[in-house]
Each structure stands twice: as structure tokens, then as C-alpha cells.
Amino acid sequence: MIDLALAAASIVVLAGLLYIYSTNFRTLRAPLSLGLIVFAGLFLVENAAAMYFYVSMADSGLGATAAMPMLALNFVELVGFSILFYVSWR
């Protein structure tokens, strides 16, 4: 369940980043902003897919073997996205 919560929190942070980057792109029309939109969008899709796979693998029993490594990765990913959000917001 913690893996799902971390993936959901990452999705929320990534949605905030998409908002910031979209606003910047509308204002500046910079290619970097467009690249950041694609970056955040792809990670948002990745986290949504991860949530789907966690739920689908939980029923088959395969989720337990991947749960701890994925928990560590999701935690580090969330911290990284949060720092990126903080820096982007400023």
C-alpha cells in the first residue's frame, strides 16, 4: 500500500510540474519548456502504469517480491520530483 501512496503522491507532484511547465511554455514559447512538459508527462504515465501493475500483481502474489525494491525507488523518485517542484515553483 505504501508503494501505491508514493506513486499517487508522485502523480500529484508531477501534475503540479506540468502546470508550471505549461504556464511557462505559454508565456515563453521556449523549447526547454516543451521538453520539460514531455519529461513530466512521461513520468506521470510511468507512475500511473506503476500503480496499475502494483494492483494487478498484488492479486497474483508477484507484488511481494518487487515491493521493497520498488518502495525504495518510489521514495527516491518522489523526493527528486519534490525538489524539482520546489525549484521550479520559485
Backbone bond lengths (Angstrom), bond angles and torsions (degrees), N, CA, C in turn:
res aa  C-N    CA-C-N  psi(-1)  N-CA   C-N-CA  omega(-1)  CA-C   N-CA-C  phi
1 M - - - 1.454 - - 1.530 111.88 -
2 I 1.328 116.31 -32.43 1.465 119.23 179.83 1.528 109.80 -65.59
3 D 1.339 116.35 -37.11 1.464 119.83 177.44 1.531 110.63 -59.37
4 L 1.316 116.71 -43.33 1.468 120.73 178.72 1.520 111.02 -63.82
5 A 1.320 116.90 -41.22 1.468 120.44 179.89 1.526 111.14 -65.04
6 L 1.328 117.24 -41.05 1.462 120.28 178.64 1.530 111.35 -66.81
7 A 1.321 116.72 -40.09 1.468 119.99 177.88 1.528 110.31 -65.61
8 A 1.330 117.34 -39.81 1.461 120.65 177.74 1.528 111.07 -65.64
9 A 1.325 116.76 -40.10 1.469 120.09 177.83 1.528 110.50 -65.20
10 S 1.322 117.19 -38.12 1.464 120.68 176.58 1.526 110.74 -63.29
11 I 1.321 116.77 -38.71 1.461 120.48 178.78 1.528 110.47 -63.30
12 V 1.328 116.61 -40.42 1.471 120.31 178.71 1.531 110.37 -64.24
13 V 1.323 116.77 -45.74 1.472 120.46 179.57 1.529 110.13 -63.99
14 L 1.325 117.26 -41.42 1.465 120.74 179.21 1.526 111.70 -66.52
15 A 1.314 117.66 -34.55 1.464 119.96 175.53 1.531 109.88 -63.84
16 G 1.333 116.48 -39.75 1.459 120.03 175.51 1.524 111.95 -63.48
17 L 1.322 116.64 -40.97 1.464 120.32 177.40 1.528 110.90 -64.44
18 L 1.324 117.09 -40.75 1.459 119.90 176.96 1.525 111.32 -60.58
19 Y 1.316 116.64 -39.86 1.461 120.37 177.36 1.529 110.85 -62.07
20 I 1.320 116.69 -47.51 1.468 121.24 -179.71 1.526 110.43 -61.54
21 Y 1.331 116.48 -48.17 1.458 120.53 -176.60 1.530 111.55 -67.67
22 S 1.334 117.16 -36.43 1.461 120.21 177.74 1.522 111.18 -65.80
23 T 1.324 115.88 -41.25 1.464 120.36 177.14 1.525 110.37 -62.99
24 N 1.310 116.36 -43.82 1.470 120.40 177.70 1.524 111.41 -62.21
25 F 1.324 116.51 -40.75 1.459 119.26 -178.35 1.530 110.83 -66.87
26 R 1.346 117.18 -40.83 1.460 119.79 178.05 1.519 111.71 -63.39
27 T 1.322 116.36 -33.51 1.461 120.87 -178.67 1.529 111.70 -81.12
28 L 1.317 117.26 -46.63 1.464 121.73 -170.70 1.526 114.65 -98.27
29 R 1.329 117.65 -27.88 1.463 122.51 -173.79 1.529 112.44 56.44
30 A 1.324 115.99 33.84 1.469 121.03 -178.91 1.528 109.68 -86.77
31 P 1.325 117.39 139.10 1.467 120.39 177.32 1.529 112.42 -60.61
32 L 1.316 117.38 -31.28 1.461 120.10 178.52 1.532 110.43 -61.53
33 S 1.317 116.99 -41.05 1.468 120.21 178.59 1.522 110.85 -63.11
34 L 1.314 117.04 -39.51 1.463 120.21 177.81 1.531 110.18 -64.51
35 G 1.321 116.87 -41.15 1.461 120.53 176.66 1.520 112.05 -62.29
36 L 1.321 116.81 -38.56 1.469 120.34 178.88 1.531 111.18 -68.92
37 I 1.326 117.37 -33.26 1.465 120.85 175.78 1.530 109.74 -63.61
38 V 1.317 116.59 -45.01 1.473 120.77 178.74 1.529 109.86 -64.14
39 F 1.328 117.24 -43.17 1.465 122.55 178.46 1.534 110.76 -56.60
40 A 1.324 116.38 -53.32 1.467 120.44 -178.19 1.525 110.74 -66.17
41 G 1.332 117.30 -38.13 1.464 120.34 179.65 1.513 112.78 -63.87
42 L 1.323 116.32 -41.94 1.462 119.51 178.64 1.524 111.74 -66.17
43 F 1.316 117.61 -39.70 1.461 119.39 177.30 1.533 111.14 -68.80
44 L 1.319 117.35 -31.75 1.463 120.14 176.09 1.532 109.76 -64.64
45 V 1.326 116.82 -44.66 1.467 120.84 177.03 1.530 110.16 -62.62
46 E 1.314 117.22 -40.30 1.474 120.65 179.21 1.524 111.34 -61.86
47 N 1.318 117.34 -42.31 1.465 120.00 -179.70 1.525 111.69 -70.53
48 A 1.322 117.67 -35.95 1.466 120.01 175.69 1.529 110.06 -64.92
49 A 1.325 117.62 -41.35 1.462 121.07 177.14 1.522 110.72 -65.14
50 A 1.325 117.24 -39.02 1.470 120.64 177.99 1.524 110.53 -61.14
51 M 1.326 116.35 -42.45 1.472 119.06 178.17 1.529 110.34 -61.61
52 Y 1.317 116.73 -42.38 1.463 120.58 178.76 1.530 110.75 -61.24
53 F 1.336 116.89 -45.92 1.459 120.28 -178.61 1.525 112.03 -67.59
54 Y 1.338 117.96 -35.21 1.465 119.51 175.94 1.517 110.71 -59.86
55 V 1.326 115.43 -45.14 1.468 119.51 -178.28 1.524 110.45 -68.15
56 S 1.324 117.71 -43.59 1.462 119.95 -177.78 1.527 111.63 -70.02
57 M 1.315 118.69 -34.54 1.461 120.83 -179.66 1.526 111.96 -79.19
58 A 1.321 117.54 -20.69 1.466 119.53 179.93 1.523 111.07 -64.23
59 D 1.325 117.38 -34.91 1.459 120.96 -179.45 1.528 111.86 -71.78
60 S 1.318 117.28 -30.83 1.465 120.50 -176.91 1.526 113.13 -87.73
61 G 1.320 117.58 -9.81 1.449 120.61 -179.72 1.519 113.59 88.20
62 L 1.315 117.66 -4.88 1.462 120.95 -179.69 1.524 112.20 -78.42
63 G 1.307 117.33 -17.71 1.461 120.87 -176.76 1.519 113.61 -66.49
64 A 1.318 117.55 -28.40 1.457 120.89 -176.86 1.526 112.45 -65.71
65 T 1.320 117.15 -34.66 1.464 119.36 -178.59 1.522 112.06 -74.08
66 A 1.307 117.05 -26.65 1.466 120.76 -178.93 1.523 112.61 -98.56
67 A 1.316 117.59 -6.67 1.462 120.96 -171.29 1.528 113.09 -64.30
68 M 1.298 119.02 -48.11 1.468 120.64 -175.74 1.526 112.68 -69.08
69 P 1.341 119.17 -47.16 1.470 117.17 176.93 1.529 111.94 -62.03
70 M 1.318 117.48 -39.02 1.463 120.56 179.82 1.530 111.27 -69.42
71 L 1.317 117.29 -31.86 1.461 120.55 176.47 1.520 109.95 -62.14
72 A 1.308 116.86 -45.28 1.472 120.59 179.12 1.525 110.80 -63.94
73 L 1.326 116.88 -44.22 1.465 120.24 179.40 1.526 112.02 -64.78
74 N 1.321 116.83 -41.97 1.470 120.05 179.14 1.521 111.40 -65.72
75 F 1.317 116.98 -36.10 1.458 120.09 179.01 1.528 110.64 -65.75
76 V 1.322 116.50 -47.01 1.470 120.73 179.34 1.528 110.02 -64.17
77 E 1.307 117.47 -40.35 1.464 121.89 178.27 1.524 110.77 -62.07
78 L 1.321 117.49 -44.65 1.458 121.20 179.47 1.526 111.49 -63.61
79 V 1.315 117.48 -41.63 1.467 120.87 177.40 1.530 109.89 -62.14
80 G 1.315 117.04 -44.66 1.464 120.76 179.12 1.517 111.95 -62.67
81 F 1.325 117.56 -45.16 1.465 120.76 178.76 1.524 111.08 -65.11
82 S 1.323 117.07 -36.82 1.467 120.29 178.98 1.526 111.30 -65.16
83 I 1.320 116.43 -41.38 1.469 120.33 177.47 1.524 109.87 -65.18
84 L 1.322 116.93 -42.94 1.463 120.99 177.40 1.533 110.59 -61.69
85 F 1.320 117.38 -40.22 1.463 121.28 177.89 1.529 110.11 -63.31
86 Y 1.312 117.01 -45.96 1.471 121.38 -179.86 1.525 110.79 -59.98
87 V 1.309 116.65 -45.71 1.478 120.70 -179.08 1.527 110.29 -67.67
88 S 1.326 117.50 -39.25 1.463 121.23 179.95 1.516 111.98 -69.14
89 W 1.315 116.47 -35.21 1.466 120.74 -179.28 1.510 111.48 -67.58
90 R 1.324 116.85 -33.04 1.466 120.98 -178.49 1.472 107.99 -75.74
